[in-house]
Amino acid sequence: MAKRSKQGSLAAPEKRVAKALLQRGWRNQDIQDLINQGRTATINSARITEVKKNEGQKCASEKETNLYIAKKAAIDPKTGLNLYDDERLVRAR
């Protein structure tokens, strides 16, 4: 049986955000698209389903979820740089 790579799994903050977005009524494919933006190792829909089925998974706060969405929206598709995380580098260019 093939061993699952750790790179294609969700980090703890991403799991909390995914759970919060599921409670907001987002579809799995929309959450997957949001999380995969700017990632080198993408996730598949099974990772979102794991979060959905996990009853013990806590949700992110409203503020944390909105910040995550804003950070993902600030990624430049050409350079892959994020205005939040790479601010000095973006200004230097």
PDB file with one MODEL, atoms N, CA, C and O in Angstrom:
MODEL        1
ATOM      1  N   MET A   1       0.834  -1.172   0.000  1.00  0.00           N
ATOM      2  CA  MET A   1       0.000   0.000   0.000  1.00  0.00           C
ATOM      3  C   MET A   1       0.885   1.244   0.000  1.00  0.00           C
ATOM      4  O   MET A   1       1.884   1.295   0.717  1.00  0.00           O
ATOM      5  N   ALA A   2       0.528   2.227  -0.786  1.00  0.00           N
ATOM      6  CA  ALA A   2       1.310   3.454  -0.888  1.00  0.00           C
ATOM      7  C   ALA A   2       1.170   4.284   0.372  1.00  0.00           C
ATOM      8  O   ALA A   2       0.090   4.385   0.955  1.00  0.00           O
ATOM      9  N   LYS A   3       2.273   4.872   0.780  1.00  0.00           N
ATOM     10  CA  LYS A   3       2.268   5.728   1.963  1.00  0.00           C
ATOM     11  C   LYS A   3       1.912   7.148   1.549  1.00  0.00           C
ATOM     12  O   LYS A   3       2.422   7.654   0.550  1.00  0.00           O
ATOM     13  N   ARG A   4       1.040   7.790   2.316  1.00  0.00           N
ATOM     14  CA  ARG A   4       0.593   9.143   2.000  1.00  0.00           C
ATOM     15  C   ARG A   4       1.668  10.151   2.367  1.00  0.00           C
ATOM     16  O   ARG A   4       2.245  10.082   3.452  1.00  0.00           O
ATOM     17  N   SER A   5       1.934  11.077   1.477  1.00  0.00           N
ATOM     18  CA  SER A   5       2.934  12.113   1.700  1.00  0.00           C
ATOM     19  C   SER A   5       2.412  13.153   2.679  1.00  0.00           C
ATOM     20  O   SER A   5       1.243  13.534   2.628  1.00  0.00           O
ATOM     21  N   LYS A   6       3.280  13.608   3.565  1.00  0.00           N
ATOM     22  CA  LYS A   6       2.895  14.651   4.525  1.00  0.00           C
ATOM     23  C   LYS A   6       2.707  16.002   3.846  1.00  0.00           C
ATOM     24  O   LYS A   6       2.007  16.864   4.376  1.00  0.00           O
ATOM     25  N   GLN A   7       3.323  16.199   2.678  1.00  0.00           N
ATOM     26  CA  GLN A   7       3.206  17.474   1.981  1.00  0.00           C
ATOM     27  C   GLN A   7       1.796  17.716   1.466  1.00  0.00           C
ATOM     28  O   GLN A   7       1.369  18.866   1.360  1.00  0.00           O
ATOM     29  N   GLY A   8       1.075  16.665   1.149  1.00  0.00           N
ATOM     30  CA  GLY A   8      -0.269  16.806   0.601  1.00  0.00           C
ATOM     31  C   GLY A   8      -1.353  16.772   1.654  1.00  0.00           C
ATOM     32  O   GLY A   8      -2.522  16.556   1.337  1.00  0.00           O
ATOM     33  N   SER A   9      -0.976  16.983   2.910  1.00  0.00           N
ATOM     34  CA  SER A   9      -1.972  16.970   3.976  1.00  0.00           C
ATOM     35  C   SER A   9      -2.222  18.388   4.479  1.00  0.00           C
ATOM     36  O   SER A   9      -1.460  19.307   4.181  1.00  0.00           O
ATOM     37  N   LEU A  10      -3.267  18.547   5.223  1.00  0.00           N
ATOM     38  CA  LEU A  10      -3.634  19.851   5.764  1.00  0.00           C
ATOM     39  C   LEU A  10      -2.916  20.106   7.080  1.00  0.00           C
ATOM     40  O   LEU A  10      -2.764  19.202   7.902  1.00  0.00           O
ATOM     41  N   ALA A  11      -2.480  21.333   7.268  1.00  0.00           N
ATOM     42  CA  ALA A  11      -1.918  21.752   8.546  1.00  0.00           C
ATOM     43  C   ALA A  11      -3.076  22.005   9.513  1.00  0.00           C
ATOM     44  O   ALA A  11      -4.222  22.160   9.091  1.00  0.00           O
ATOM     45  N   ALA A  12      -2.774  22.044  10.792  1.00  0.00           N
ATOM     46  CA  ALA A  12      -3.822  22.236  11.805  1.00  0.00           C
ATOM     47  C   ALA A  12      -4.642  23.514  11.574  1.00  0.00           C
ATOM     48  O   ALA A  12      -5.868  23.457  11.667  1.00  0.00           O
ATOM     49  N   PRO A  13      -4.015  24.668  11.276  1.00  0.00           N
ATOM     50  CA  PRO A  13      -4.833  25.865  11.013  1.00  0.00           C
ATOM     51  C   PRO A  13      -5.723  25.715   9.788  1.00  0.00           C
ATOM     52  O   PRO A  13      -6.845  26.221   9.760  1.00  0.00           O
ATOM     53  N   GLU A  14      -5.215  25.011   8.768  1.00  0.00           N
ATOM     54  CA  GLU A  14      -6.017  24.799   7.562  1.00  0.00           C
ATOM     55  C   GLU A  14      -7.220  23.907   7.845  1.00  0.00           C
ATOM     56  O   GLU A  14      -8.289  24.101   7.267  1.00  0.00           O
ATOM     57  N   LYS A  15      -7.051  22.943   8.722  1.00  0.00           N
ATOM     58  CA  LYS A  15      -8.172  22.080   9.099  1.00  0.00           C
ATOM     59  C   LYS A  15      -9.251  22.890   9.810  1.00  0.00           C
ATOM     60  O   LYS A  15     -10.440  22.712   9.545  1.00  0.00           O
ATOM     61  N   ARG A  16      -8.839  23.779  10.714  1.00  0.00           N
ATOM     62  CA  ARG A  16      -9.822  24.606  11.433  1.00  0.00           C
ATOM     63  C   ARG A  16     -10.569  25.524  10.472  1.00  0.00           C
ATOM     64  O   ARG A  16     -11.784  25.692  10.582  1.00  0.00           O
ATOM     65  N   VAL A  17      -9.837  26.114   9.531  1.00  0.00           N
ATOM     66  CA  VAL A  17     -10.464  27.005   8.542  1.00  0.00           C
ATOM     67  C   VAL A  17     -11.402  26.216   7.644  1.00  0.00           C
ATOM     68  O   VAL A  17     -12.500  26.680   7.333  1.00  0.00           O
ATOM     69  N   ALA A  18     -10.982  25.027   7.223  1.00  0.00           N
ATOM     70  CA  ALA A  18     -11.836  24.196   6.373  1.00  0.00           C
ATOM     71  C   ALA A  18     -13.136  23.853   7.090  1.00  0.00           C
ATOM     72  O   ALA A  18     -14.207  23.887   6.485  1.00  0.00           O
ATOM     73  N   LYS A  19     -13.048  23.525   8.371  1.00  0.00           N
ATOM     74  CA  LYS A  19     -14.242  23.187   9.148  1.00  0.00           C
ATOM     75  C   LYS A  19     -15.168  24.405   9.249  1.00  0.00           C
ATOM     76  O   LYS A  19     -16.386  24.273   9.133  1.00  0.00           O
ATOM     77  N   ALA A  20     -14.581  25.594   9.466  1.00  0.00           N
ATOM     78  CA  ALA A  20     -15.386  26.810   9.553  1.00  0.00           C
ATOM     79  C   ALA A  20     -16.065  27.111   8.219  1.00  0.00           C
ATOM     80  O   ALA A  20     -17.226  27.522   8.191  1.00  0.00           O
ATOM     81  N   LEU A  21     -15.354  26.911   7.123  1.00  0.00           N
ATOM     82  CA  LEU A  21     -15.934  27.166   5.804  1.00  0.00           C
ATOM     83  C   LEU A  21     -17.034  26.165   5.481  1.00  0.00           C
ATOM     84  O   LEU A  21     -18.023  26.513   4.835  1.00  0.00           O
ATOM     85  N   LEU A  22     -16.868  24.926   5.928  1.00  0.00           N
ATOM     86  CA  LEU A  22     -17.933  23.938   5.748  1.00  0.00           C
ATOM     87  C   LEU A  22     -19.192  24.365   6.501  1.00  0.00           C
ATOM     88  O   LEU A  22     -20.304  24.193   6.002  1.00  0.00           O
ATOM     89  N   GLN A  23     -19.018  24.915   7.690  1.00  0.00           N
ATOM     90  CA  GLN A  23     -20.172  25.382   8.458  1.00  0.00           C
ATOM     91  C   GLN A  23     -20.814  26.611   7.814  1.00  0.00           C
ATOM     92  O   GLN A  23     -22.006  26.856   8.002  1.00  0.00           O
ATOM     93  N   ARG A  24     -20.038  27.377   7.063  1.00  0.00           N
ATOM     94  CA  ARG A  24     -20.582  28.526   6.339  1.00  0.00           C
ATOM     95  C   ARG A  24     -21.348  28.095   5.087  1.00  0.00           C
ATOM     96  O   ARG A  24     -22.035  28.904   4.463  1.00  0.00           O
ATOM     97  N   GLY A  25     -21.226  26.820   4.726  1.00  0.00           N
ATOM     98  CA  GLY A  25     -21.941  26.322   3.563  1.00  0.00           C
ATOM     99  C   GLY A  25     -21.102  26.242   2.301  1.00  0.00           C
ATOM    100  O   GLY A  25     -21.652  26.053   1.216  1.00  0.00           O
ATOM    101  N   TRP A  26     -19.798  26.379   2.408  1.00  0.00           N
ATOM    102  CA  TRP A  26     -18.933  26.265   1.239  1.00  0.00           C
ATOM    103  C   TRP A  26     -18.913  24.818   0.767  1.00  0.00           C
ATOM    104  O   TRP A  26     -19.050  23.896   1.571  1.00  0.00           O
ATOM    105  N   ARG A  27     -18.742  24.620  -0.533  1.00  0.00           N
ATOM    106  CA  ARG A  27     -18.619  23.280  -1.104  1.00  0.00           C
ATOM    107  C   ARG A  27     -17.172  22.806  -0.983  1.00  0.00           C
ATOM    108  O   ARG A  27     -16.247  23.614  -0.901  1.00  0.00           O
ATOM    109  N   ASN A  28     -16.989  21.478  -0.973  1.00  0.00           N
ATOM    110  CA  ASN A  28     -15.653  20.894  -0.859  1.00  0.00           C
ATOM    111  C   ASN A  28     -14.705  21.425  -1.927  1.00  0.00           C
ATOM    112  O   ASN A  28     -13.563  21.773  -1.627  1.00  0.00           O
ATOM    113  N   GLN A  29     -15.167  21.490  -3.158  1.00  0.00           N
ATOM    114  CA  GLN A  29     -14.293  21.920  -4.251  1.00  0.00           C
ATOM    115  C   GLN A  29     -13.884  23.384  -4.110  1.00  0.00           C
ATOM    116  O   GLN A  29     -12.786  23.758  -4.522  1.00  0.00           O
ATOM    117  N   ASP A  30     -14.751  24.219  -3.535  1.00  0.00           N
ATOM    118  CA  ASP A  30     -14.401  25.624  -3.321  1.00  0.00           C
ATOM    119  C   ASP A  30     -13.350  25.763  -2.224  1.00  0.00           C
ATOM    120  O   ASP A  30     -12.436  26.580  -2.329  1.00  0.00           O
ATOM    121  N   ILE A  31     -13.487  24.962  -1.175  1.00  0.00           N
ATOM    122  CA  ILE A  31     -12.496  24.972  -0.090  1.00  0.00           C
ATOM    123  C   ILE A  31     -11.170  24.448  -0.606  1.00  0.00           C
ATOM    124  O   ILE A  31     -10.116  25.000  -0.289  1.00  0.00           O
ATOM    125  N   GLN A  32     -11.214  23.398  -1.389  1.00  0.00           N
ATOM    126  CA  GLN A  32     -10.001  22.824  -1.963  1.00  0.00           C
ATOM    127  C   GLN A  32      -9.286  23.851  -2.833  1.00  0.00           C
ATOM    128  O   GLN A  32      -8.065  23.986  -2.755  1.00  0.00           O
ATOM    129  N   ASP A  33     -10.029  24.570  -3.652  1.00  0.00           N
ATOM    130  CA  ASP A  33      -9.445  25.605  -4.509  1.00  0.00           C
ATOM    131  C   ASP A  33      -8.785  26.694  -3.673  1.00  0.00           C
ATOM    132  O   ASP A  33      -7.675  27.125  -3.984  1.00  0.00           O
ATOM    133  N   LEU A  34      -9.452  27.140  -2.622  1.00  0.00           N
ATOM    134  CA  LEU A  34      -8.901  28.191  -1.769  1.00  0.00           C
ATOM    135  C   LEU A  34      -7.609  27.730  -1.100  1.00  0.00           C
ATOM    136  O   LEU A  34      -6.621  28.464  -1.092  1.00  0.00           O
ATOM    137  N   ILE A  35      -7.607  26.546  -0.550  1.00  0.00           N
ATOM    138  CA  ILE A  35      -6.429  26.041   0.156  1.00  0.00           C
ATOM    139  C   ILE A  35      -5.269  25.799  -0.801  1.00  0.00           C
ATOM    140  O   ILE A  35      -4.117  26.028  -0.431  1.00  0.00           O
ATOM    141  N   ASN A  36      -5.538  25.345  -2.006  1.00  0.00           N
ATOM    142  CA  ASN A  36      -4.473  25.033  -2.962  1.00  0.00           C
ATOM    143  C   ASN A  36      -3.805  26.262  -3.560  1.00  0.00           C
ATOM    144  O   ASN A  36      -2.734  26.140  -4.155  1.00  0.00           O
ATOM    145  N   GLN A  37      -4.394  27.428  -3.422  1.00  0.00           N
ATOM    146  CA  GLN A  37      -3.790  28.635  -3.978  1.00  0.00           C
ATOM    147  C   GLN A  37      -2.472  28.925  -3.255  1.00  0.00           C
ATOM    148  O   GLN A  37      -2.439  29.081  -2.034  1.00  0.00           O
ATOM    149  N   GLY A  38      -1.402  28.992  -4.026  1.00  0.00           N
ATOM    150  CA  GLY A  38      -0.101  29.320  -3.466  1.00  0.00           C
ATOM    151  C   GLY A  38       0.642  28.154  -2.840  1.00  0.00           C
ATOM    152  O   GLY A  38       1.736  28.349  -2.312  1.00  0.00           O
ATOM    153  N   ARG A  39       0.089  26.949  -2.878  1.00  0.00           N
ATOM    154  CA  ARG A  39       0.753  25.774  -2.307  1.00  0.00           C
ATOM    155  C   ARG A  39       1.544  25.048  -3.371  1.00  0.00           C
ATOM    156  O   ARG A  39       1.125  24.984  -4.526  1.00  0.00           O
ATOM    157  N   THR A  40       2.690  24.498  -2.989  1.00  0.00           N
ATOM    158  CA  THR A  40       3.459  23.694  -3.930  1.00  0.00           C
ATOM    159  C   THR A  40       2.883  22.282  -3.989  1.00  0.00           C
ATOM    160  O   THR A  40       2.762  21.709  -5.072  1.00  0.00           O
ATOM    161  N   ALA A  41       2.532  21.722  -2.850  1.00  0.00           N
ATOM    162  CA  ALA A  41       1.909  20.393  -2.794  1.00  0.00           C
ATOM    163  C   ALA A  41       0.413  20.579  -2.570  1.00  0.00           C
ATOM    164  O   ALA A  41      -0.014  20.984  -1.489  1.00  0.00           O
ATOM    165  N   THR A  42      -0.370  20.284  -3.587  1.00  0.00           N
ATOM    166  CA  THR A  42      -1.811  20.504  -3.488  1.00  0.00           C
ATOM    167  C   THR A  42      -2.483  19.365  -2.735  1.00  0.00           C
ATOM    168  O   THR A  42      -1.919  18.281  -2.581  1.00  0.00           O
ATOM    169  N   ILE A  43      -3.692  19.632  -2.274  1.00  0.00           N
ATOM    170  CA  ILE A  43      -4.481  18.621  -1.578  1.00  0.00           C
ATOM    171  C   ILE A  43      -5.604  18.162  -2.499  1.00  0.00           C
ATOM    172  O   ILE A  43      -5.947  18.851  -3.460  1.00  0.00           O
ATOM    173  N   ASN A  44      -6.165  17.018  -2.208  1.00  0.00           N
ATOM    174  CA  ASN A  44      -7.316  16.557  -2.975  1.00  0.00           C
ATOM    175  C   ASN A  44      -8.569  16.648  -2.104  1.00  0.00           C
ATOM    176  O   ASN A  44      -8.492  17.000  -0.927  1.00  0.00           O
ATOM    177  N   SER A  45      -9.699  16.335  -2.680  1.00  0.00           N
ATOM    178  CA  SER A  45     -10.974  16.516  -1.981  1.00  0.00           C
ATOM    179  C   SER A  45     -11.133  15.579  -0.787  1.00  0.00           C
ATOM    180  O   SER A  45     -11.948  15.839   0.098  1.00  0.00           O
ATOM    181  N   ALA A  46     -10.367  14.498  -0.754  1.00  0.00           N
ATOM    182  CA  ALA A  46     -10.453  13.573   0.380  1.00  0.00           C
ATOM    183  C   ALA A  46     -10.006  14.239   1.682  1.00  0.00           C
ATOM    184  O   ALA A  46     -10.514  13.904   2.752  1.00  0.00           O
ATOM    185  N   ARG A  47      -9.064  15.175   1.601  1.00  0.00           N
ATOM    186  CA  ARG A  47      -8.612  15.871   2.814  1.00  0.00           C
ATOM    187  C   ARG A  47      -9.743  16.722   3.405  1.00  0.00           C
ATOM    188  O   ARG A  47      -9.873  16.824   4.625  1.00  0.00           O
ATOM    189  N   ILE A  48     -10.546  17.324   2.549  1.00  0.00           N
ATOM    190  CA  ILE A  48     -11.680  18.125   3.018  1.00  0.00           C
ATOM    191  C   ILE A  48     -12.737  17.197   3.613  1.00  0.00           C
ATOM    192  O   ILE A  48     -13.344  17.520   4.634  1.00  0.00           O
ATOM    193  N   THR A  49     -12.956  16.056   2.982  1.00  0.00           N
ATOM    194  CA  THR A  49     -13.931  15.088   3.492  1.00  0.00           C
ATOM    195  C   THR A  49     -13.512  14.570   4.864  1.00  0.00           C
ATOM    196  O   THR A  49     -14.363  14.356   5.728  1.00  0.00           O
ATOM    197  N   GLU A  50     -12.206  14.363   5.076  1.00  0.00           N
ATOM    198  CA  GLU A  50     -11.710  13.940   6.388  1.00  0.00           C
ATOM    199  C   GLU A  50     -12.073  14.962   7.458  1.00  0.00           C
ATOM    200  O   GLU A  50     -12.493  14.600   8.557  1.00  0.00           O
ATOM    201  N   VAL A  51     -11.910  16.237   7.132  1.00  0.00           N
ATOM    202  CA  VAL A  51     -12.247  17.306   8.082  1.00  0.00           C
ATOM    203  C   VAL A  51     -13.749  17.317   8.339  1.00  0.00           C
ATOM    204  O   VAL A  51     -14.189  17.490   9.476  1.00  0.00           O
ATOM    205  N   LYS A  52     -14.527  17.131   7.288  1.00  0.00           N
ATOM    206  CA  LYS A  52     -15.983  17.146   7.409  1.00  0.00           C
ATOM    207  C   LYS A  52     -16.476  16.028   8.323  1.00  0.00           C
ATOM    208  O   LYS A  52     -17.380  16.239   9.131  1.00  0.00           O
ATOM    209  N   LYS A  53     -15.889  14.851   8.199  1.00  0.00           N
ATOM    210  CA  LYS A  53     -16.332  13.692   8.980  1.00  0.00           C
ATOM    211  C   LYS A  53     -15.793  13.682  10.405  1.00  0.00           C
ATOM    212  O   LYS A  53     -16.325  12.967  11.253  1.00  0.00           O
ATOM    213  N   ASN A  54     -14.759  14.453  10.685  1.00  0.00           N
ATOM    214  CA  ASN A  54     -14.143  14.482  12.007  1.00  0.00           C
ATOM    215  C   ASN A  54     -14.991  15.337  12.954  1.00  0.00           C
ATOM    216  O   ASN A  54     -14.968  16.565  12.876  1.00  0.00           O
ATOM    217  N   GLU A  55     -15.727  14.690  13.833  1.00  0.00           N
ATOM    218  CA  GLU A  55     -16.617  15.397  14.774  1.00  0.00           C
ATOM    219  C   GLU A  55     -15.826  16.203  15.806  1.00  0.00           C
ATOM    220  O   GLU A  55     -16.314  17.219  16.301  1.00  0.00           O
ATOM    221  N   GLY A  56     -14.620  15.764  16.131  1.00  0.00           N
ATOM    222  CA  GLY A  56     -13.820  16.436  17.146  1.00  0.00           C
ATOM    223  C   GLY A  56     -13.034  17.629  16.635  1.00  0.00           C
ATOM    224  O   GLY A  56     -12.397  18.331  17.419  1.00  0.00           O
ATOM    225  N   GLN A  57     -13.069  17.868  15.325  1.00  0.00           N
ATOM    226  CA  GLN A  57     -12.313  18.983  14.753  1.00  0.00           C
ATOM    227  C   GLN A  57     -12.941  20.313  15.141  1.00  0.00           C
ATOM    228  O   GLN A  57     -14.134  20.530  14.931  1.00  0.00           O
ATOM    229  N   LYS A  58     -12.129  21.201  15.710  1.00  0.00           N
ATOM    230  CA  LYS A  58     -12.609  22.532  16.095  1.00  0.00           C
ATOM    231  C   LYS A  58     -12.608  23.462  14.888  1.00  0.00           C
ATOM    232  O   LYS A  58     -11.860  23.264  13.930  1.00  0.00           O
ATOM    233  N   CYS A  59     -13.462  24.478  14.954  1.00  0.00           N
ATOM    234  CA  CYS A  59     -13.554  25.473  13.893  1.00  0.00           C
ATOM    235  C   CYS A  59     -12.654  26.666  14.194  1.00  0.00           C
ATOM    236  O   CYS A  59     -12.356  26.967  15.350  1.00  0.00           O
ATOM    237  N   ALA A  60     -12.235  27.324  13.145  1.00  0.00           N
ATOM    238  CA  ALA A  60     -11.496  28.576  13.298  1.00  0.00           C
ATOM    239  C   ALA A  60     -12.491  29.674  13.655  1.00  0.00           C
ATOM    240  O   ALA A  60     -13.681  29.581  13.355  1.00  0.00           O
ATOM    241  N   SER A  61     -11.979  30.706  14.296  1.00  0.00           N
ATOM    242  CA  SER A  61     -12.839  31.846  14.627  1.00  0.00           C
ATOM    243  C   SER A  61     -13.190  32.602  13.347  1.00  0.00           C
ATOM    244  O   SER A  61     -12.564  32.411  12.304  1.00  0.00           O
ATOM    245  N   GLU A  62     -14.178  33.444  13.445  1.00  0.00           N
ATOM    246  CA  GLU A  62     -14.606  34.253  12.298  1.00  0.00           C
ATOM    247  C   GLU A  62     -13.447  35.122  11.797  1.00  0.00           C
ATOM    248  O   GLU A  62     -13.228  35.255  10.593  1.00  0.00           O
ATOM    249  N   LYS A  63     -12.717  35.704  12.741  1.00  0.00           N
ATOM    250  CA  LYS A  63     -11.594  36.577  12.398  1.00  0.00           C
ATOM    251  C   LYS A  63     -10.476  35.787  11.708  1.00  0.00           C
ATOM    252  O   LYS A  63      -9.922  36.235  10.703  1.00  0.00           O
ATOM    253  N   GLU A  64     -10.149  34.612  12.252  1.00  0.00           N
ATOM    254  CA  GLU A  64      -9.094  33.778  11.674  1.00  0.00           C
ATOM    255  C   GLU A  64      -9.470  33.316  10.264  1.00  0.00           C
ATOM    256  O   GLU A  64      -8.627  33.292   9.368  1.00  0.00           O
ATOM    257  N   THR A  65     -10.724  32.954  10.079  1.00  0.00           N
ATOM    258  CA  THR A  65     -11.192  32.500   8.769  1.00  0.00           C
ATOM    259  C   THR A  65     -11.134  33.632   7.747  1.00  0.00           C
ATOM    260  O   THR A  65     -10.671  33.427   6.625  1.00  0.00           O
ATOM    261  N   ASN A  66     -11.596  34.813   8.120  1.00  0.00           N
ATOM    262  CA  ASN A  66     -11.574  35.951   7.198  1.00  0.00           C
ATOM    263  C   ASN A  66     -10.145  36.357   6.845  1.00  0.00           C
ATOM    264  O   ASN A  66      -9.872  36.729   5.704  1.00  0.00           O
ATOM    265  N   LEU A  67      -9.229  36.287   7.819  1.00  0.00           N
ATOM    266  CA  LEU A  67      -7.829  36.606   7.552  1.00  0.00           C
ATOM    267  C   LEU A  67      -7.219  35.590   6.589  1.00  0.00           C
ATOM    268  O   LEU A  67      -6.456  35.959   5.697  1.00  0.00           O
ATOM    269  N   TYR A  68      -7.552  34.320   6.768  1.00  0.00           N
ATOM    270  CA  TYR A  68      -7.044  33.276   5.881  1.00  0.00           C
ATOM    271  C   TYR A  68      -7.516  33.517   4.444  1.00  0.00           C
ATOM    272  O   TYR A  68      -6.731  33.404   3.502  1.00  0.00           O
ATOM    273  N   ILE A  69      -8.784  33.845   4.284  1.00  0.00           N
ATOM    274  CA  ILE A  69      -9.337  34.110   2.947  1.00  0.00           C
ATOM    275  C   ILE A  69      -8.658  35.332   2.330  1.00  0.00           C
ATOM    276  O   ILE A  69      -8.335  35.328   1.142  1.00  0.00           O
ATOM    277  N   ALA A  70      -8.440  36.378   3.130  1.00  0.00           N
ATOM    278  CA  ALA A  70      -7.790  37.589   2.626  1.00  0.00           C
ATOM    279  C   ALA A  70      -6.347  37.309   2.208  1.00  0.00           C
ATOM    280  O   ALA A  70      -5.884  37.816   1.186  1.00  0.00           O
ATOM    281  N   LYS A  71      -5.641  36.507   2.993  1.00  0.00           N
ATOM    282  CA  LYS A  71      -4.260  36.168   2.644  1.00  0.00           C
ATOM    283  C   LYS A  71      -4.197  35.384   1.344  1.00  0.00           C
ATOM    284  O   LYS A  71      -3.330  35.637   0.507  1.00  0.00           O
ATOM    285  N   LYS A  72      -5.097  34.450   1.170  1.00  0.00           N
ATOM    286  CA  LYS A  72      -5.109  33.650  -0.048  1.00  0.00           C
ATOM    287  C   LYS A  72      -5.475  34.507  -1.264  1.00  0.00           C
ATOM    288  O   LYS A  72      -4.974  34.264  -2.363  1.00  0.00           O
ATOM    289  N   ALA A  73      -6.332  35.493  -1.079  1.00  0.00           N
ATOM    290  CA  ALA A  73      -6.730  36.371  -2.184  1.00  0.00           C
ATOM    291  C   ALA A  73      -5.599  37.328  -2.566  1.00  0.00           C
ATOM    292  O   ALA A  73      -5.608  37.879  -3.667  1.00  0.00           O
ATOM    293  N   ALA A  74      -4.628  37.531  -1.674  1.00  0.00           N
ATOM    294  CA  ALA A  74      -3.542  38.476  -1.917  1.00  0.00           C
ATOM    295  C   ALA A  74      -2.340  37.835  -2.606  1.00  0.00           C
ATOM    296  O   ALA A  74      -1.302  38.481  -2.750  1.00  0.00           O
ATOM    297  N   ILE A  75      -2.456  36.590  -3.030  1.00  0.00           N
ATOM    298  CA  ILE A  75      -1.347  35.925  -3.713  1.00  0.00           C
ATOM    299  C   ILE A  75      -1.332  36.336  -5.177  1.00  0.00           C
ATOM    300  O   ILE A  75      -2.349  36.255  -5.867  1.00  0.00           O
ATOM    301  N   ASP A  76      -0.168  36.778  -5.647  1.00  0.00           N
ATOM    302  CA  ASP A  76       0.002  37.140  -7.045  1.00  0.00           C
ATOM    303  C   ASP A  76       0.249  35.866  -7.844  1.00  0.00           C
ATOM    304  O   ASP A  76       1.237  35.177  -7.588  1.00  0.00           O
ATOM    305  N   PRO A  77      -0.612  35.526  -8.804  1.00  0.00           N
ATOM    306  CA  PRO A  77      -0.450  34.263  -9.530  1.00  0.00           C
ATOM    307  C   PRO A  77       0.826  34.194 -10.374  1.00  0.00           C
ATOM    308  O   PRO A  77       1.338  33.102 -10.621  1.00  0.00           O
ATOM    309  N   LYS A  78       1.343  35.333 -10.816  1.00  0.00           N
ATOM    310  CA  LYS A  78       2.560  35.335 -11.630  1.00  0.00           C
ATOM    311  C   LYS A  78       3.794  35.015 -10.794  1.00  0.00           C
ATOM    312  O   LYS A  78       4.596  34.158 -11.165  1.00  0.00           O
ATOM    313  N   THR A  79       3.942  35.698  -9.677  1.00  0.00           N
ATOM    314  CA  THR A  79       5.150  35.549  -8.866  1.00  0.00           C
ATOM    315  C   THR A  79       4.983  34.551  -7.730  1.00  0.00           C
ATOM    316  O   THR A  79       5.967  33.990  -7.249  1.00  0.00           O
ATOM    317  N   GLY A  80       3.743  34.322  -7.296  1.00  0.00           N
ATOM    318  CA  GLY A  80       3.505  33.443  -6.160  1.00  0.00           C
ATOM    319  C   GLY A  80       3.745  34.123  -4.833  1.00  0.00           C
ATOM    320  O   GLY A  80       3.705  33.480  -3.784  1.00  0.00           O
ATOM    321  N   LEU A  81       3.996  35.428  -4.871  1.00  0.00           N
ATOM    322  CA  LEU A  81       4.255  36.179  -3.641  1.00  0.00           C
ATOM    323  C   LEU A  81       2.944  36.631  -3.012  1.00  0.00           C
ATOM    324  O   LEU A  81       1.952  36.867  -3.702  1.00  0.00           O
ATOM    325  N   ASN A  82       2.963  36.745  -1.708  1.00  0.00           N
ATOM    326  CA  ASN A  82       1.792  37.148  -0.943  1.00  0.00           C
ATOM    327  C   ASN A  82       2.050  38.526  -0.340  1.00  0.00           C
ATOM    328  O   ASN A  82       3.109  38.764   0.240  1.00  0.00           O
ATOM    329  N   LEU A  83       1.092  39.423  -0.475  1.00  0.00           N
ATOM    330  CA  LEU A  83       1.265  40.777   0.056  1.00  0.00           C
ATOM    331  C   LEU A  83       1.425  40.794   1.574  1.00  0.00           C
ATOM    332  O   LEU A  83       2.066  41.696   2.114  1.00  0.00           O
ATOM    333  N   TYR A  84       0.857  39.817   2.264  1.00  0.00           N
ATOM    334  CA  TYR A  84       0.951  39.752   3.717  1.00  0.00           C
ATOM    335  C   TYR A  84       2.290  39.173   4.168  1.00  0.00           C
ATOM    336  O   TYR A  84       2.950  39.735   5.043  1.00  0.00           O
ATOM    337  N   ASP A  85       2.686  38.058   3.575  1.00  0.00           N
ATOM    338  CA  ASP A  85       3.873  37.346   4.029  1.00  0.00           C
ATOM    339  C   ASP A  85       5.155  37.846   3.373  1.00  0.00           C
ATOM    340  O   ASP A  85       6.226  37.763   3.974  1.00  0.00           O
ATOM    341  N   ASP A  86       5.064  38.357   2.163  1.00  0.00           N
ATOM    342  CA  ASP A  86       6.244  38.777   1.405  1.00  0.00           C
ATOM    343  C   ASP A  86       6.219  40.279   1.115  1.00  0.00           C
ATOM    344  O   ASP A  86       6.632  40.705   0.037  1.00  0.00           O
ATOM    345  N   GLU A  87       5.750  41.065   2.040  1.00  0.00           N
ATOM    346  CA  GLU A  87       5.550  42.499   1.810  1.00  0.00           C
ATOM    347  C   GLU A  87       6.837  43.208   1.392  1.00  0.00           C
ATOM    348  O   GLU A  87       6.823  43.997   0.448  1.00  0.00           O
ATOM    349  N   ARG A  88       7.931  42.945   2.069  1.00  0.00           N
ATOM    350  CA  ARG A  88       9.192  43.632   1.756  1.00  0.00           C
ATOM    351  C   ARG A  88       9.700  43.251   0.375  1.00  0.00           C
ATOM    352  O   ARG A  88      10.234  44.099  -0.340  1.00  0.00           O
ATOM    353  N   LEU A  89       9.544  42.008  -0.008  1.00  0.00           N
ATOM    354  CA  LEU A  89       9.984  41.551  -1.303  1.00  0.00           C
ATOM    355  C   LEU A  89       9.132  42.147  -2.417  1.00  0.00           C
ATOM    356  O   LEU A  89       9.653  42.513  -3.470  1.00  0.00           O
ATOM    357  N   VAL A  90       7.829  42.245  -2.189  1.00  0.00           N
ATOM    358  CA  VAL A  90       6.930  42.842  -3.186  1.00  0.00           C
ATOM    359  C   VAL A  90       7.259  44.317  -3.374  1.00  0.00           C
ATOM    360  O   VAL A  90       7.261  44.813  -4.501  1.00  0.00           O
ATOM    361  N   ARG A  91       7.538  45.020  -2.280  1.00  0.00           N
ATOM    362  CA  ARG A  91       7.881  46.435  -2.382  1.00  0.00           C
ATOM    363  C   ARG A  91       9.220  46.647  -3.083  1.00  0.00           C
ATOM    364  O   ARG A  91       9.412  47.649  -3.770  1.00  0.00           O
ATOM    365  N   ALA A  92      10.139  45.710  -2.909  1.00  0.00           N
ATOM    366  CA  ALA A  92      11.453  45.835  -3.525  1.00  0.00           C
ATOM    367  C   ALA A  92      11.387  45.687  -5.044  1.00  0.00           C
ATOM    368  O   ALA A  92      12.244  46.208  -5.758  1.00  0.00           O
ATOM    369  N   ARG A  93      10.388  44.988  -5.528  1.00  0.00           N
ATOM    370  CA  ARG A  93      10.269  44.787  -6.976  1.00  0.00           C
ATOM    371  C   ARG A  93       9.594  45.983  -7.543  1.00  0.00           C
ATOM    372  O   ARG A  93       9.378  46.054  -8.753  1.00  0.00           O
TER     373      ARG A  93
ENDMDL
END
